[in-house]
Every structure is written in structure tokens, then in C-alpha cells.
Amino acid sequence: MIGLFGTIQNPTKYTSTQGQGLFDFLGNVLKLAAVIGGIFMIVQLIMAGFDFIGASGDVKKIEMAWAKIWQSLLGLVIIAAAFIIAGLVGRLTGINILSPQIYGPQ
């Protein structure tokens, strides 16, 4: 049973550059947050569309649906802006946080 899954070795190298580990971690967190935020915003946008369709001419419901649509679109713009800002910071400082490398057992 020992050799069933192979052998696991501890990683000997965590980052390509010494001191880069924090930025790799932050890059991973940023990407994860962007994916979760993007999925949430798309779901909200779809739900707002259903609210808009189901408003049946009620002005109050239509206004609430439009507010939800604009908030969803604003959220997507903010997520995109975060990547643009991270790219600019990476270009100015030379620290590439948008494409981190994850090292682990081989």
C-alpha cells in the first residue's frame, strides 16, 4: 500500500526569486477573488435581468432592477480595473503579481 499513490517529496523551491513568495501569494489571492467576484457579478446581472423582465410595468421594481444591473456592471468594471492597476504596478516595480508560479511536490 505504500507505493499505491507514489512518493511525495517536500518542495525544495518555493519561488523563482528570493522574497517573491508574498507577491506570488497575493497574485493567487487576487485571481481567486476576481474569479469569485466575476461569477457573483454575472449571477447578479442575470438575476437583475429576471427582475426587470418580471417587473410587469411596476415602476418601483423596474428602478430596483436597473439599480441592480448598474451595480453589477460597476462591480465588473472594478474587478477589471484591479487587474489593470496590478499590471501597472507590476510593470513599474518589476514584480509580476498577475502571473504567479506555484511550486509544489513534483
A tleap script that builds the chain and sets N, CA, C and O, in Angstrom:
source leaprc.protein.ff14SB
mol = sequence {
  NMET ILE GLY LEU PHE GLY THR ILE GLN ASN
  PRO THR LYS TYR THR SER THR GLN GLY GLN
  GLY LEU PHE ASP PHE LEU GLY ASN VAL LEU
  LYS LEU ALA ALA VAL ILE GLY GLY ILE PHE
  MET ILE VAL GLN LEU ILE MET ALA GLY PHE
  ASP PHE ILE GLY ALA SER GLY ASP VAL LYS
  LYS ILE GLU MET ALA TRP ALA LYS ILE TRP
  GLN SER LEU LEU GLY LEU VAL ILE ILE ALA
  ALA ALA PHE ILE ILE ALA GLY LEU VAL GLY
  ARG LEU THR GLY ILE ASN ILE LEU SER PRO
  GLN ILE TYR GLY PRO CGLN
}
set mol.1.N position { 0.798 -1.198 0.000 }
set mol.1.CA position { 0.000 0.000 0.000 }
set mol.1.C position { 0.848 1.274 0.000 }
set mol.1.O position { 0.334 2.346 -0.319 }
set mol.2.N position { 2.097 1.185 0.340 }
set mol.2.CA position { 2.923 2.380 0.390 }
set mol.2.C position { 3.119 2.977 -0.990 }
set mol.2.O position { 3.077 4.198 -1.140 }
set mol.3.N position { 3.329 2.155 -1.992 }
set mol.3.CA position { 3.598 2.661 -3.330 }
set mol.3.C position { 2.348 2.876 -4.168 }
set mol.3.O position { 2.467 3.123 -5.368 }
set mol.4.N position { 1.162 2.795 -3.592 }
set mol.4.CA position { -0.074 2.914 -4.342 }
set mol.4.C position { -0.202 4.280 -5.005 }
set mol.4.O position { -0.594 4.367 -6.169 }
set mol.5.N position { 0.115 5.317 -4.298 }
set mol.5.CA position { -0.014 6.664 -4.833 }
set mol.5.C position { 1.324 7.287 -5.201 }
set mol.5.O position { 1.372 8.467 -5.548 }
set mol.6.N position { 2.371 6.555 -5.138 }
set mol.6.CA position { 3.685 7.091 -5.442 }
set mol.6.C position { 4.318 7.699 -4.209 }
set mol.6.O position { 3.853 7.491 -3.089 }
set mol.7.N position { 5.374 8.444 -4.423 }
set mol.7.CA position { 6.060 9.083 -3.305 }
set mol.7.C position { 5.805 10.582 -3.354 }
set mol.7.O position { 5.644 11.169 -4.423 }
set mol.8.N position { 5.774 11.169 -2.204 }
set mol.8.CA position { 5.580 12.612 -2.093 }
set mol.8.C position { 6.854 13.202 -1.510 }
set mol.8.O position { 7.327 12.775 -0.456 }
set mol.9.N position { 7.400 14.186 -2.207 }
set mol.9.CA position { 8.597 14.855 -1.724 }
set mol.9.C position { 8.250 16.294 -1.352 }
set mol.9.O position { 7.392 16.930 -1.964 }
set mol.10.N position { 8.930 16.773 -0.350 }
set mol.10.CA position { 8.735 18.162 0.036 }
set mol.10.C position { 9.271 19.085 -1.053 }
set mol.10.O position { 10.306 18.798 -1.654 }
set mol.11.N position { 8.579 20.181 -1.309 }
set mol.11.CA position { 9.107 21.116 -2.301 }
set mol.11.C position { 10.403 21.733 -1.808 }
set mol.11.O position { 10.515 22.125 -0.647 }
set mol.12.N position { 11.364 21.814 -2.688 }
set mol.12.CA position { 12.661 22.371 -2.298 }
set mol.12.C position { 12.786 23.830 -2.711 }
set mol.12.O position { 13.681 24.537 -2.247 }
set mol.13.N position { 11.897 24.277 -3.573 }
set mol.13.CA position { 11.987 25.648 -4.052 }
set mol.13.C position { 10.577 26.211 -4.105 }
set mol.13.O position { 9.710 25.657 -4.782 }
set mol.14.N position { 10.344 27.296 -3.405 }
set mol.14.CA position { 9.007 27.869 -3.353 }
set mol.14.C position { 8.807 28.962 -4.387 }
set mol.14.O position { 7.723 29.068 -4.960 }
set mol.15.N position { 9.804 29.761 -4.639 }
set mol.15.CA position { 9.658 30.852 -5.599 }
set mol.15.C position { 10.869 30.903 -6.509 }
set mol.15.O position { 11.926 30.349 -6.210 }
set mol.16.N position { 10.685 31.581 -7.621 }
set mol.16.CA position { 11.790 31.712 -8.560 }
set mol.16.C position { 12.804 32.747 -8.094 }
set mol.16.O position { 13.982 32.654 -8.440 }
set mol.17.N position { 12.374 33.717 -7.327 }
set mol.17.CA position { 13.247 34.768 -6.819 }
set mol.17.C position { 13.064 34.860 -5.313 }
set mol.17.O position { 11.939 34.806 -4.817 }
set mol.18.N position { 14.138 34.996 -4.604 }
set mol.18.CA position { 14.034 35.092 -3.152 }
set mol.18.C position { 13.254 36.350 -2.781 }
set mol.18.O position { 13.523 37.429 -3.309 }
set mol.19.N position { 12.294 36.209 -1.878 }
set mol.19.CA position { 11.464 37.328 -1.467 }
set mol.19.C position { 10.238 37.527 -2.337 }
set mol.19.O position { 9.470 38.460 -2.105 }
set mol.20.N position { 10.035 36.687 -3.321 }
set mol.20.CA position { 8.919 36.827 -4.258 }
set mol.20.C position { 7.679 36.083 -3.769 }
set mol.20.O position { 6.605 36.260 -4.343 }
set mol.21.N position { 7.791 35.267 -2.740 }
set mol.21.CA position { 6.696 34.421 -2.284 }
set mol.21.C position { 5.453 35.185 -1.890 }
set mol.21.O position { 4.342 34.757 -2.204 }
set mol.22.N position { 5.613 36.310 -1.207 }
set mol.22.CA position { 4.464 37.113 -0.800 }
set mol.22.C position { 3.714 37.621 -2.018 }
set mol.22.O position { 2.483 37.627 -2.027 }
set mol.23.N position { 4.428 38.042 -3.032 }
set mol.23.CA position { 3.777 38.571 -4.228 }
set mol.23.C position { 3.110 37.464 -5.028 }
set mol.23.O position { 2.066 37.689 -5.640 }
set mol.24.N position { 3.693 36.279 -5.032 }
set mol.24.CA position { 3.040 35.141 -5.668 }
set mol.24.C position { 1.732 34.818 -4.954 }
set mol.24.O position { 0.710 34.566 -5.593 }
set mol.25.N position { 1.775 34.827 -3.626 }
set mol.25.CA position { 0.577 34.555 -2.831 }
set mol.25.C position { -0.488 35.616 -3.095 }
set mol.25.O position { -1.658 35.287 -3.294 }
set mol.26.N position { -0.088 36.886 -3.096 }
set mol.26.CA position { -1.047 37.964 -3.353 }
set mol.26.C position { -1.630 37.866 -4.758 }
set mol.26.O position { -2.805 38.169 -4.967 }
set mol.27.N position { -0.827 37.450 -5.704 }
set mol.27.CA position { -1.329 37.254 -7.064 }
set mol.27.C position { -2.377 36.156 -7.121 }
set mol.27.O position { -3.395 36.292 -7.800 }
set mol.28.N position { -2.124 35.072 -6.408 }
set mol.28.CA position { -3.104 33.987 -6.354 }
set mol.28.C position { -4.392 34.430 -5.678 }
set mol.28.O position { -5.485 34.095 -6.134 }
set mol.29.N position { -4.264 35.182 -4.595 }
set mol.29.CA position { -5.445 35.691 -3.890 }
set mol.29.C position { -6.226 36.645 -4.793 }
set mol.29.O position { -7.456 36.596 -4.829 }
set mol.30.N position { -5.522 37.507 -5.518 }
set mol.30.CA position { -6.171 38.449 -6.423 }
set mol.30.C position { -6.933 37.723 -7.523 }
set mol.30.O position { -8.063 38.089 -7.848 }
set mol.31.N position { -6.318 36.702 -8.092 }
set mol.31.CA position { -7.002 35.936 -9.145 }
set mol.31.C position { -8.214 35.190 -8.596 }
set mol.31.O position { -9.266 35.162 -9.234 }
set mol.32.N position { -8.074 34.590 -7.429 }
set mol.32.CA position { -9.197 33.883 -6.835 }
set mol.32.C position { -10.341 34.839 -6.523 }
set mol.32.O position { -11.501 34.536 -6.803 }
set mol.33.N position { -10.015 35.998 -5.943 }
set mol.33.CA position { -11.049 36.987 -5.627 }
set mol.33.C position { -11.721 37.498 -6.900 }
set mol.33.O position { -12.931 37.724 -6.911 }
set mol.34.N position { -10.956 37.682 -7.960 }
set mol.34.CA position { -11.530 38.161 -9.211 }
set mol.34.C position { -12.462 37.126 -9.826 }
set mol.34.O position { -13.519 37.478 -10.350 }
set mol.35.N position { -12.085 35.866 -9.768 }
set mol.35.CA position { -12.949 34.814 -10.316 }
set mol.35.C position { -14.243 34.724 -9.515 }
set mol.35.O position { -15.329 34.671 -10.093 }
set mol.36.N position { -14.135 34.707 -8.201 }
set mol.36.CA position { -15.328 34.636 -7.357 }
set mol.36.C position { -16.190 35.883 -7.553 }
set mol.36.O position { -17.409 35.777 -7.686 }
set mol.37.N position { -15.572 37.053 -7.572 }
set mol.37.CA position { -16.316 38.290 -7.784 }
set mol.37.C position { -16.968 38.337 -9.154 }
set mol.37.O position { -18.106 38.791 -9.279 }
set mol.38.N position { -16.270 37.878 -10.180 }
set mol.38.CA position { -16.831 37.873 -11.521 }
set mol.38.C position { -18.029 36.949 -11.638 }
set mol.38.O position { -19.036 37.304 -12.251 }
set mol.39.N position { -17.921 35.762 -11.051 }
set mol.39.CA position { -19.053 34.832 -11.069 }
set mol.39.C position { -20.238 35.427 -10.319 }
set mol.39.O position { -21.376 35.339 -10.780 }
set mol.40.N position { -19.974 36.032 -9.168 }
set mol.40.CA position { -21.040 36.642 -8.381 }
set mol.40.C position { -21.711 37.773 -9.155 }
set mol.40.O position { -22.937 37.885 -9.152 }
set mol.41.N position { -20.914 38.613 -9.819 }
set mol.41.CA position { -21.476 39.733 -10.566 }
set mol.41.C position { -22.310 39.256 -11.756 }
set mol.41.O position { -23.343 39.851 -12.062 }
set mol.42.N position { -21.879 38.204 -12.419 }
set mol.42.CA position { -22.643 37.687 -13.558 }
set mol.42.C position { -23.962 37.098 -13.071 }
set mol.42.O position { -24.999 37.292 -13.704 }
set mol.43.N position { -23.928 36.383 -11.955 }
set mol.43.CA position { -25.169 35.845 -11.397 }
set mol.43.C position { -26.101 36.989 -11.013 }
set mol.43.O position { -27.302 36.927 -11.276 }
set mol.44.N position { -25.554 38.034 -10.392 }
set mol.44.CA position { -26.379 39.191 -10.022 }
set mol.44.C position { -26.974 39.869 -11.254 }
set mol.44.O position { -28.128 40.296 -11.236 }
set mol.45.N position { -26.194 39.964 -12.308 }
set mol.45.CA position { -26.670 40.581 -13.543 }
set mol.45.C position { -27.807 39.764 -14.152 }
set mol.45.O position { -28.794 40.330 -14.622 }
set mol.46.N position { -27.677 38.460 -14.148 }
set mol.46.CA position { -28.742 37.597 -14.668 }
set mol.46.C position { -29.997 37.716 -13.803 }
set mol.46.O position { -31.109 37.799 -14.325 }
set mol.47.N position { -29.820 37.723 -12.492 }
set mol.47.CA position { -30.973 37.859 -11.603 }
set mol.47.C position { -31.644 39.217 -11.776 }
set mol.47.O position { -32.870 39.311 -11.720 }
set mol.48.N position { -30.862 40.260 -11.983 }
set mol.48.CA position { -31.433 41.586 -12.223 }
set mol.48.C position { -32.214 41.607 -13.532 }
set mol.48.O position { -33.248 42.267 -13.634 }
set mol.49.N position { -31.715 40.884 -14.531 }
set mol.49.CA position { -32.455 40.778 -15.786 }
set mol.49.C position { -33.799 40.105 -15.583 }
set mol.49.O position { -34.807 40.543 -16.137 }
set mol.50.N position { -33.819 39.042 -14.792 }
set mol.50.CA position { -35.090 38.386 -14.493 }
set mol.50.C position { -36.012 39.314 -13.707 }
set mol.50.O position { -37.219 39.335 -13.947 }
set mol.51.N position { -35.456 40.078 -12.774 }
set mol.51.CA position { -36.262 41.054 -12.033 }
set mol.51.C position { -36.843 42.100 -12.972 }
set mol.51.O position { -37.993 42.512 -12.819 }
set mol.52.N position { -36.047 42.526 -13.940 }
set mol.52.CA position { -36.506 43.522 -14.896 }
set mol.52.C position { -37.635 42.964 -15.764 }
set mol.52.O position { -38.636 43.636 -16.012 }
set mol.53.N position { -37.455 41.725 -16.220 }
set mol.53.CA position { -38.489 41.100 -17.051 }
set mol.53.C position { -39.765 40.875 -16.237 }
set mol.53.O position { -40.869 41.052 -16.752 }
set mol.54.N position { -39.618 40.490 -14.988 }
set mol.54.CA position { -40.771 40.196 -14.139 }
set mol.54.C position { -41.386 41.409 -13.478 }
set mol.54.O position { -42.286 41.254 -12.652 }
set mol.55.N position { -40.942 42.605 -13.804 }
set mol.55.CA position { -41.461 43.807 -13.153 }
set mol.55.C position { -42.903 44.093 -13.551 }
set mol.55.O position { -43.634 44.726 -12.790 }
set mol.56.N position { -43.318 43.649 -14.704 }
set mol.56.CA position { -44.701 43.820 -15.184 }
set mol.56.C position { -45.144 45.276 -15.186 }
set mol.56.O position { -46.296 45.573 -14.868 }
set mol.57.N position { -44.259 46.171 -15.535 }
set mol.57.CA position { -44.606 47.582 -15.648 }
set mol.57.C position { -44.594 48.352 -14.343 }
set mol.57.O position { -44.866 49.553 -14.340 }
set mol.58.N position { -44.283 47.692 -13.223 }
set mol.58.CA position { -44.207 48.384 -11.930 }
set mol.58.C position { -42.943 49.235 -11.904 }
set mol.58.O position { -41.829 48.715 -11.979 }
set mol.59.N position { -43.128 50.543 -11.796 }
set mol.59.CA position { -42.008 51.483 -11.885 }
set mol.59.C position { -40.986 51.234 -10.779 }
set mol.59.O position { -39.782 51.311 -11.022 }
set mol.60.N position { -41.443 50.945 -9.595 }
set mol.60.CA position { -40.527 50.730 -8.456 }
set mol.60.C position { -39.647 49.491 -8.701 }
set mol.60.O position { -38.444 49.520 -8.443 }
set mol.61.N position { -40.252 48.414 -9.196 }
set mol.61.CA position { -39.479 47.194 -9.468 }
set mol.61.C position { -38.500 47.405 -10.625 }
set mol.61.O position { -37.387 46.879 -10.604 }
set mol.62.N position { -38.913 48.166 -11.624 }
set mol.62.CA position { -38.013 48.456 -12.750 }
set mol.62.C position { -36.817 49.272 -12.270 }
set mol.62.O position { -35.686 48.996 -12.670 }
set mol.63.N position { -37.048 50.263 -11.427 }
set mol.63.CA position { -35.945 51.075 -10.883 }
set mol.63.C position { -34.994 50.211 -10.060 }
set mol.63.O position { -33.777 50.373 -10.151 }
set mol.64.N position { -35.531 49.304 -9.265 }
set mol.64.CA position { -34.675 48.428 -8.455 }
set mol.64.C position { -33.868 47.495 -9.350 }
set mol.64.O position { -32.698 47.230 -9.074 }
set mol.65.N position { -34.487 46.993 -10.424 }
set mol.65.CA position { -33.775 46.115 -11.353 }
set mol.65.C position { -32.658 46.878 -12.057 }
set mol.65.O position { -31.550 46.359 -12.197 }
set mol.66.N position { -32.935 48.106 -12.501 }
set mol.66.CA position { -31.882 48.905 -13.159 }
set mol.66.C position { -30.746 49.210 -12.195 }
set mol.66.O position { -29.578 49.181 -12.580 }
set mol.67.N position { -31.086 49.503 -10.938 }
set mol.67.CA position { -30.035 49.770 -9.945 }
set mol.67.C position { -29.155 48.536 -9.762 }
set mol.67.O position { -27.934 48.649 -9.649 }
set mol.68.N position { -29.775 47.367 -9.733 }
set mol.68.CA position { -29.016 46.122 -9.579 }
set mol.68.C position { -28.144 45.860 -10.806 }
set mol.68.O position { -27.010 45.397 -10.678 }
set mol.69.N position { -28.679 46.159 -12.003 }
set mol.69.CA position { -27.892 45.985 -13.226 }
set mol.69.C position { -26.682 46.894 -13.211 }
set mol.69.O position { -25.574 46.449 -13.512 }
set mol.70.N position { -26.869 48.157 -12.869 }
set mol.70.CA position { -25.746 49.102 -12.855 }
set mol.70.C position { -24.719 48.738 -11.788 }
set mol.70.O position { -23.516 48.881 -12.007 }
set mol.71.N position { -25.187 48.271 -10.639 }
set mol.71.CA position { -24.244 47.854 -9.598 }
set mol.71.C position { -23.434 46.644 -10.048 }
set mol.71.O position { -22.241 46.554 -9.757 }
set mol.72.N position { -24.069 45.720 -10.751 }
set mol.72.CA position { -23.351 44.551 -11.257 }
set mol.72.C position { -22.310 44.956 -12.289 }
set mol.72.O position { -21.178 44.474 -12.256 }
set mol.73.N position { -22.686 45.831 -13.195 }
set mol.73.CA position { -21.732 46.301 -14.205 }
set mol.73.C position { -20.588 47.085 -13.561 }
set mol.73.O position { -19.435 46.954 -13.975 }
set mol.74.N position { -20.899 47.889 -12.563 }
set mol.74.CA position { -19.858 48.632 -11.846 }
set mol.74.C position { -18.900 47.671 -11.139 }
set mol.74.O position { -17.692 47.907 -11.111 }
set mol.75.N position { -19.432 46.600 -10.573 }
set mol.75.CA position { -18.580 45.594 -9.937 }
set mol.75.C position { -17.626 44.945 -10.933 }
set mol.75.O position { -16.456 44.725 -10.621 }
set mol.76.N position { -18.122 44.638 -12.130 }
set mol.76.CA position { -17.253 44.056 -13.155 }
set mol.76.C position { -16.176 45.048 -13.589 }
set mol.76.O position { -15.037 44.657 -13.842 }
set mol.77.N position { -16.533 46.332 -13.676 }
set mol.77.CA position { -15.546 47.357 -14.038 }
set mol.77.C position { -14.479 47.474 -12.952 }
set mol.77.O position { -13.297 47.627 -13.257 }
set mol.78.N position { -14.885 47.404 -11.706 }
set mol.78.CA position { -13.924 47.490 -10.596 }
set mol.78.C position { -12.971 46.296 -10.614 }
set mol.78.O position { -11.774 46.455 -10.377 }
set mol.79.N position { -13.494 45.108 -10.892 }
set mol.79.CA position { -12.633 43.921 -10.971 }
set mol.79.C position { -11.625 44.076 -12.106 }
set mol.79.O position { -10.444 43.774 -11.936 }
set mol.80.N position { -12.090 44.549 -13.264 }
set mol.80.CA position { -11.184 44.752 -14.397 }
set mol.80.C position { -10.144 45.824 -14.062 }
set mol.80.O position { -8.972 45.687 -14.413 }
set mol.81.N position { -10.574 46.883 -13.388 }
set mol.81.CA position { -9.643 47.947 -13.010 }
set mol.81.C position { -8.583 47.436 -12.038 }
set mol.81.O position { -7.439 47.888 -12.079 }
set mol.82.N position { -8.949 46.505 -11.171 }
set mol.82.CA position { -7.968 45.939 -10.238 }
set mol.82.C position { -6.852 45.226 -10.997 }
set mol.82.O position { -5.681 45.327 -10.629 }
set mol.83.N position { -7.221 44.502 -12.063 }
set mol.83.CA position { -6.200 43.830 -12.861 }
set mol.83.C position { -5.343 44.837 -13.617 }
set mol.83.O position { -4.134 44.648 -13.750 }
set mol.84.N position { -5.952 45.890 -14.106 }
set mol.84.CA position { -5.177 46.919 -14.807 }
set mol.84.C position { -4.194 47.589 -13.854 }
set mol.84.O position { -3.030 47.791 -14.201 }
set mol.85.N position { -4.652 47.929 -12.667 }
set mol.85.CA position { -3.781 48.573 -11.676 }
set mol.85.C position { -2.662 47.615 -11.255 }
set mol.85.O position { -1.509 48.026 -11.119 }
set mol.86.N position { -3.005 46.337 -11.047 }
set mol.86.CA position { -1.973 45.357 -10.676 }
set mol.86.C position { -0.955 45.201 -11.791 }
set mol.86.O position { 0.236 45.039 -11.525 }
set mol.87.N position { -1.407 45.248 -13.035 }
set mol.87.CA position { -0.482 45.171 -14.168 }
set mol.87.C position { 0.433 46.373 -14.235 }
set mol.87.O position { 1.626 46.235 -14.505 }
set mol.88.N position { -0.123 47.569 -13.988 }
set mol.88.CA position { 0.695 48.782 -13.994 }
set mol.88.C position { 1.717 48.771 -12.859 }
set mol.88.O position { 2.881 49.122 -13.051 }
set mol.89.N position { 1.266 48.366 -11.686 }
set mol.89.CA position { 2.191 48.293 -10.547 }
set mol.89.C position { 3.288 47.268 -10.839 }
set mol.89.O position { 4.458 47.497 -10.532 }
set mol.90.N position { 2.905 46.150 -11.429 }
set mol.90.CA position { 3.893 45.135 -11.784 }
set mol.90.C position { 4.894 45.632 -12.803 }
set mol.90.O position { 6.084 45.329 -12.715 }
set mol.91.N position { 4.414 46.396 -13.770 }
set mol.91.CA position { 5.325 46.920 -14.791 }
set mol.91.C position { 6.268 47.979 -14.202 }
set mol.91.O position { 7.442 48.040 -14.566 }
set mol.92.N position { 5.750 48.804 -13.299 }
set mol.92.CA position { 6.578 49.870 -12.715 }
set mol.92.C position { 7.584 49.341 -11.698 }
set mol.92.O position { 8.698 49.854 -11.598 }
set mol.93.N position { 7.191 48.317 -10.947 }
set mol.93.CA position { 8.085 47.804 -9.901 }
set mol.93.C position { 8.882 46.587 -10.338 }
set mol.93.O position { 9.872 46.233 -9.697 }
set mol.94.N position { 8.465 45.942 -11.423 }
set mol.94.CA position { 9.154 44.741 -11.879 }
set mol.94.C position { 8.714 43.483 -11.166 }
set mol.94.O position { 9.288 42.415 -11.382 }
set mol.95.N position { 7.697 43.589 -10.312 }
set mol.95.CA position { 7.174 42.439 -9.586 }
set mol.95.C position { 5.903 41.993 -10.295 }
set mol.95.O position { 4.909 42.719 -10.305 }
set mol.96.N position { 5.931 40.823 -10.877 }
set mol.96.CA position { 4.817 40.343 -11.673 }
set mol.96.C position { 3.851 39.569 -10.796 }
set mol.96.O position { 4.038 38.371 -10.583 }
set mol.97.N position { 2.812 40.235 -10.278 }
set mol.97.CA position { 1.859 39.558 -9.407 }
set mol.97.C position { 0.683 38.983 -10.183 }
set mol.97.O position { -0.153 38.290 -9.603 }
set mol.98.N position { 0.602 39.254 -11.470 }
set mol.98.CA position { -0.515 38.731 -12.254 }
set mol.98.C position { -0.272 37.334 -12.799 }
set mol.98.O position { -1.224 36.656 -13.186 }
set mol.99.N position { 0.952 36.895 -12.839 }
set mol.99.CA position { 1.218 35.527 -13.286 }
set mol.99.C position { 2.170 34.841 -12.306 }
set mol.99.O position { 3.341 34.615 -12.612 }
set mol.100.N position { 1.646 34.516 -11.124 }
set mol.100.CA position { 2.492 33.850 -10.134 }
set mol.100.C position { 2.752 32.402 -10.539 }
set mol.100.O position { 2.000 31.809 -11.311 }
set mol.101.N position { 3.818 31.860 -10.007 }
set mol.101.CA position { 4.149 30.457 -10.231 }
set mol.101.C position { 3.956 29.730 -8.914 }
set mol.101.O position { 4.434 30.173 -7.870 }
set mol.102.N position { 3.259 28.624 -8.971 }
set mol.102.CA position { 3.012 27.831 -7.778 }
set mol.102.C position { 3.934 26.620 -7.813 }
set mol.102.O position { 3.880 25.811 -8.739 }
set mol.103.N position { 4.766 26.507 -6.812 }
set mol.103.CA position { 5.695 25.389 -6.717 }
set mol.103.C position { 5.186 24.403 -5.682 }
set mol.103.O position { 4.672 24.808 -4.640 }
set mol.104.N position { 5.316 23.171 -5.947 }
set mol.104.CA position { 4.891 22.152 -5.011 }
set mol.104.C position { 5.606 20.854 -5.308 }
set mol.104.O position { 6.585 20.829 -6.055 }
set mol.105.N position { 5.116 19.774 -4.722 }
set mol.105.CA position { 5.751 18.487 -4.962 }
set mol.105.C position { 5.698 18.115 -6.438 }
set mol.105.O position { 4.736 18.439 -7.134 }
set mol.106.N position { 6.718 17.446 -6.900 }
set mol.106.CA position { 6.759 17.072 -8.306 }
set mol.106.C position { 6.564 15.602 -8.487 }
set mol.106.O position { 6.571 15.112 -9.616 }
savepdb mol mol.pdb
quit
